[in-house]
Amino acid sequence: ETGVTQTPRHLVMGMTNKKSLKCEQHLGHNAMYWYKQSAKKPLELMFVYSLEERVENNSVPSRFSPECPNSSHLFLHLHTLQPEDSALYLCASSQDSRGPGNTIYFGEGSWLTVV
Amino acid sequence: GIQVEQSPPDLILQEGANSTLRCNFSDSVNNLQWFHQNPWGQLINLFYIPSGTKQNGRLSATTVATERYSLLYISSSQTTDSGVYFCAVERGAGNNRKLIWGLGTSLAVNP
């Protein structure tokens, strides 16, 4: 138990569906992240939020839409995805996105399959 | 950009064996972290180690920043050590701080 909870753990969706991934952290952290993990590739940082403000968006397609209503919750809204978007999506949090000594804590991930 | 290379890519051990995993990086870094990802996807931070040596139970890590490498030692391996071990290096400052990840070492410990 890392203090970061993701739901759902598994999701299968069609290319025309709209779904959302949810992340909640119970650590009192100020920064939250979405990562994508595909087979044989390094982890890809998608979005960073610091104090509910998006501070980084790594050229992610608009079919992925993040939302951070408060510092404890982070969503990733999905629509009209492609099969190549199938991956493990990891949420993480840290005390601060900018300070040194910044240990990052991950959730268990959401396995997404697009059919 | 900076390259992070981990070796070996795959490793199979018999329970009780020791092993050393390596992480090489091509440029100076602010920091380096080791993570373990279990077969169900959970990533856990093992060490935050910009330099020197740290130990936590059967695991220890050494980073030699001047020579741009880090080593993760696993002693008396157990089946629960199976999974993927990632090295991630930190570069930049402020809003430009980034973690750059290696591809990982996939470890299987057989009973």
Interface residues (C-beta under 8 A of the other chain):
Chain A: T2 K40 K41 P42 L43 L45 V55 E56 L88 L90 A92 S97 R98 P100 G101 N102 T103 I104 Y105 F106 G107 E108 G109 W111
Chain B: V4 N30 N31 Q33 F35 W40 G41 Q42 L43 I44 N45 Y48 F86 A88 E90 A93 G94 N95 R97 K98 L99 I100 W101 G102 L103
